[in-house]
Each structure stands twice: as C-alpha cells, then as structure tokens.
Amino acid sequence: MITEDANKLLDRFRQKGEDILGGSKYSTALGLNMAEDARLLSQGKMSEEQFVQKYEEKVSKEFNQHLAMVEEPKKDGPRWGMVIDLRKCVGCETCTVSCKAENLTPPGVSYNVVMVEEKGTFPNVNRVNIPRPCMHCDKPPCVSVCPVRATYKADDGIVVQDNDRCIGCRYCMVACPYGARSFDFGENYDEMTSYGDVTAPEHGMDRGEREKNKTPIGTVRKCNFCFHRLQRGEEPACVETCIGDARYFGDLDDPNSVVSKLASSPRAFRLKEEYGTKPRVIYLR
C-alpha cells in the first residue's frame, strides 16, 4: 500500500511539462517529445541509436548542437546509493533545511523535499512522509534528453549536472519522472542581506557572488549526493543531519555495506519502477 501511496503522492507533486517549459526560449514541442522518448529509452523500448537518429537534425536546428551518443560510465570504484527507511522518517524536513544550508540554494530550488499526505479523520489519522532527493538513476532519461550533454552519469553512480555547460532548456526537468530538478531563475533571499555574497559548491567549486547571467543562474540545478562532501570523506548533509536516522548512504555494489543489505531487504522498493530508470535511492516500507 505504501508503494502505491508514494507513487500517487509523487504524481501530485510533479509539474506538468508545459508548465515547466513555459517562458523558455526553446521549443516546447521538441522538449515534450524528446522527454517522452527518453523515458521509452529508459524502459528499453527505444535504443540510444534510434533516439539520436530521430532527434539529431532537430537538435542541430534548434540548438546548433550535435546530439552525441551517451557514453556509458566505467564501473570502477564505489557506486553510491541511498536507502531511506520510511518507518523512521518523521517528516521533520531537517533534510530539506540542511540541504539548502549546505548547497545555498535560492528560493524555489530545493534538492531535498519531503512530500506529505495526511489521510483519515481525527483521531484516526495516518500520515505519509516521502523524502525525495534526486534518484541518481542507472538509466536516467534526463541524461539522454539533454541536447548539450550537460548532465551525465559519473563513474561513481552520481548523475551530475554540469552548470557551466547547461543552457537552461529545461528538457531534463520534463523527462525526470520524479520532479527532482529545479530551474534557477536568479531569485535571492532578500531578507538575508549577505545571501548573494556567499559561495555555493555547485559542481564541486565555489562560484562566488550570485550575479545576473552568471552560472548557476539560468541553469537547471539538482541534488548531487553532496559529492563535494564525499570527496572529503563525509556523508551527504541530509544523511548526517537526519534526526530519525532514516537515511543510509554507501556503496550499493559492496555486498557487505549496510545500504547494499538494506536494498535487498523484502521491505525495499523504488519509486516509479515501471519507468525502468533503476533509481539508486531505495525506500524501505
């Protein structure tokens, strides 16, 4: 039951493709079509060759860009993944707050959200909490749909967003079945007078002050498992700060790791498994 409730809750939280692309200078029709086919690619109903052949001319015309084949990541070293125990999650949204504090995301941009639904009538009330970071899928449609290949699957399993390469077309936002991507419109927290002066660790680097027409403004942003923290030997901020200890992080390819053992538990499930994306974020019922 929890799996069905979680998927329905996710559907209600996701924006429609037309709304995502509203105001974009790029073709809405092309974005919707490419996103739909990118999902078919993830499901194995279309090959990478067929996808590129179908859209290479249209991408060239719209973006003046050659649509390259997606390179498969090497399978050396750890393959990071996360397990979230829904029995332990209390819906406090500490993960949301700590993520914003760690990544200094602007208004309207949250890499970690907690989807909440309350069912029933007092005193017989049931509450469902579904934390939703980026799923870091093994077959991510967001990677295939990107016309400039600004998002890609790294060797460690993380789906990376290269903000320096991103042109802000938002096609990846439409293709993502989980609504895990946001567009940076350049807004700031005006009540925090020094907000625009601080540095943000986007793509593993400090970018300095937020300024108009300066990356990451005008690009798509997303959870990256805090890989700048991983490089220091630390866990993602959401894992470290979870007050219910509901999050586990580690190498899913290591059979002796906690996350690997939990991921193979009978309680384990993934969101929207019918899309064939093979998320590396697993939930426990």
C-alpha positions in Angstrom: 0.0 0.0 0.0 2.8 2.4 0.9 4.3 1.9 -2.6 1.1 2.9 -4.3 0.5 5.9 -2.0 4.1 7.1 -2.6 3.8 7.0 -6.4 0.4 8.8 -6.3 1.8 11.4 -4.0 4.8 11.9 -6.4 2.4 12.4 -9.3 0.6 15.2 -7.4 3.9 17.0 -6.7 5.3 16.9 -10.2 4.8 19.8 -12.5 3.3 19.4 -16.0 5.8 19.6 -18.8 4.0 22.5 -20.5 4.3 24.5 -17.2 8.0 23.7 -16.8 8.8 24.9 -20.3 6.6 28.0 -20.1 8.6 31.1 -20.8 11.5 29.1 -22.2 13.0 30.4 -25.5 13.4 26.9 -26.8 10.8 24.7 -28.5 8.2 23.3 -26.1 7.0 20.7 -28.6 10.6 19.4 -29.1 11.1 19.2 -25.3 8.0 17.3 -24.7 8.6 14.8 -27.5 12.3 14.2 -26.5 11.3 13.8 -22.9 8.7 11.2 -23.8 11.1 9.2 -25.9 13.9 9.5 -23.3 11.6 7.7 -20.9 10.9 5.0 -23.6 14.7 4.7 -23.9 15.0 4.1 -20.1 12.3 1.4 -20.4 14.2 -0.4 -23.1 11.5 0.4 -25.7 13.9 2.5 -27.8 17.6 2.3 -28.4 20.1 5.1 -28.0 20.9 4.9 -31.7 17.2 5.3 -32.6 16.8 8.2 -30.2 19.9 10.1 -31.6 18.9 9.3 -35.2 15.3 10.7 -34.6 16.4 13.9 -33.0 19.9 14.8 -34.2 18.6 17.0 -37.1 16.0 18.7 -34.9 18.6 19.4 -32.1 21.0 20.8 -34.6 18.4 23.1 -35.9 17.1 24.3 -32.5 20.4 24.4 -30.6 23.1 24.4 -33.3 24.5 21.5 -31.4 25.4 17.9 -32.4 23.5 15.4 -30.4 26.1 12.9 -29.3 25.7 9.4 -28.1 25.6 9.0 -24.4 28.8 7.4 -23.1 28.4 4.6 -20.6 30.2 5.2 -17.3 33.0 3.0 -16.2 32.3 0.6 -13.4 35.3 1.1 -11.2 35.2 2.1 -7.6 32.2 2.7 -5.4 28.7 3.1 -6.8 27.0 5.4 -4.4 23.4 4.9 -3.3 21.0 5.8 -0.6 18.4 3.9 1.4 15.5 5.8 3.2 13.6 4.0 5.9 10.0 5.4 5.8 9.3 3.8 9.2 11.9 6.1 10.8 11.1 9.2 8.8 9.1 11.6 10.9 8.6 14.3 8.3 10.6 16.9 10.1 12.2 18.2 6.9 15.6 18.6 8.5 16.9 17.1 5.3 15.4 19.9 3.3 16.8 22.6 5.6 20.3 21.1 5.9 20.4 20.6 2.1 19.6 24.2 1.5 22.1 25.3 4.0 24.8 23.1 2.6 24.2 23.9 -1.1 23.0 27.5 -0.6 20.0 27.0 -3.0 17.9 30.1 -3.8 14.1 30.5 -3.4 12.2 27.9 -5.4 15.2 25.5 -5.6 15.2 22.5 -3.1 17.2 19.4 -3.9 15.6 17.5 -1.0 11.9 17.8 -0.4 9.5 15.8 1.8 6.2 15.0 0.2 3.5 14.8 2.9 -0.1 13.5 2.8 -2.5 13.1 5.7 -5.3 10.6 5.4 -8.4 9.9 7.6 -10.3 11.9 10.2 -9.1 12.7 13.7 -8.4 10.7 15.8 -8.0 8.0 13.1 -5.3 9.8 11.1 -2.5 8.4 9.0 0.4 10.5 7.7 2.7 9.5 4.8 6.1 11.1 4.5 8.1 10.6 1.3 11.5 12.3 1.2 12.6 12.9 -2.4 16.1 13.7 -3.4 17.4 13.0 -6.9 17.1 9.3 -7.6 20.5 9.1 -9.4 19.1 6.5 -11.8 21.2 3.9 -13.5 19.1 4.6 -16.7 18.4 8.3 -16.3 16.1 9.9 -19.0 17.4 13.3 -18.0 20.8 12.3 -19.4 19.5 11.1 -22.8 17.2 14.1 -23.3 19.9 16.8 -22.7 20.7 18.3 -26.1 24.1 19.6 -25.0 25.0 16.7 -22.7 25.3 18.9 -19.7 24.1 16.1 -17.4 25.8 12.8 -17.3 26.2 9.6 -15.3 29.5 9.6 -13.4 31.6 6.5 -12.8 30.5 6.5 -9.1 26.8 6.3 -10.0 26.0 10.0 -9.4 24.0 11.8 -12.0 26.0 15.1 -12.4 24.7 18.4 -13.6 27.4 20.5 -15.3 26.1 24.0 -14.8 28.8 25.5 -16.9 27.6 23.5 -19.9 23.8 23.8 -19.2 21.9 26.2 -21.5 18.7 26.1 -19.4 16.4 24.5 -21.9 14.7 22.5 -19.0 14.1 19.4 -21.1 15.7 17.3 -18.4 13.1 18.7 -15.9 10.3 17.4 -18.1 12.0 14.0 -18.6 12.6 13.3 -14.9 9.8 11.2 -13.6 10.5 12.3 -10.1 10.4 16.1 -10.3 13.9 16.2 -8.8 15.2 19.1 -10.9 14.7 22.8 -10.5 15.5 25.9 -12.6 17.4 28.8 -11.1 15.6 31.9 -12.1 18.0 34.1 -10.2 16.0 34.9 -7.2 17.6 35.7 -3.8 16.6 35.7 -0.2 16.2 39.5 0.2 15.7 39.2 3.9 19.2 37.7 4.1 21.3 40.7 3.1 24.5 38.7 2.7 22.9 35.8 0.8 24.2 36.8 -2.6 27.7 37.3 -1.3 28.3 33.7 -0.1 29.8 30.9 -2.2 28.0 27.8 -3.3 29.7 24.4 -4.0 27.9 23.8 -7.4 29.7 21.2 -9.5 32.4 20.9 -6.9 33.6 24.5 -7.0 32.9 27.8 -5.2 31.3 30.3 -7.7 31.4 33.5 -5.7 28.7 36.1 -5.6 25.3 35.5 -7.3 25.1 37.8 -10.3 22.7 38.1 -13.2 23.6 36.0 -16.2 26.3 34.2 -14.2 26.2 30.4 -13.6 24.3 28.8 -11.9 21.6 31.4 -12.6 19.6 30.4 -15.7 20.5 26.8 -15.4 19.0 23.6 -14.0 20.1 22.5 -10.5 19.7 19.2 -8.7 20.9 17.0 -5.8 24.4 15.6 -6.4 24.6 13.5 -3.3 26.8 16.3 -1.9 29.8 15.0 -3.8 32.0 17.8 -2.5 31.4 16.3 0.9 32.1 12.8 -0.4 35.4 14.0 -1.6 36.2 15.0 2.0 35.2 11.6 3.2 31.9 12.9 4.7 28.3 11.8 4.2 25.7 13.9 2.3 24.3 16.6 4.5 20.8 15.1 4.6 22.2 11.8 5.8 24.3 13.3 8.5 21.5 15.5 9.9 18.5 13.2 9.8 17.2 13.2 13.4 15.4 9.8 12.9 18.5 8.1 11.4 16.2 7.2 8.5 18.9 7.6 5.8 21.7 5.3 4.9 24.4 6.0 2.4 27.2 3.9 0.9 28.3 1.6 -1.9 25.4 -0.4 -3.3 27.9 -2.6 -5.2 29.6 -3.7 -1.9 27.6 -6.7 -0.7 28.9 -6.1 2.8 27.7 -2.5 3.0 24.7 -1.5 5.1 23.0 0.1 2.1 23.5 -3.0 0.0 22.0 -5.3 2.6 19.0 -2.9 3.2 18.4 -2.5 -0.6 18.0 -6.3 -0.9 15.5 -6.4 2.0 11.9 -7.6 1.4 10.9 -4.1 2.6 12.8 -2.4 -0.2 11.1 -0.6 -3.1 11.8 2.1 -5.6 9.6 4.9 -6.8 8.1 4.6 -10.3 9.7 1.2 -11.1 7.6 0.9 -14.2 9.7 3.6 -15.9 12.8 1.3 -15.8 15.1 4.1 -14.6 16.6 1.9 -11.8 17.0 4.5 -9.1 19.9 4.3 -6.7 17.6 5.7 -4.0 15.7 2.9 -2.4 12.9 3.1 0.2 12.0 0.7 3.0 8.3 0.2 3.6 
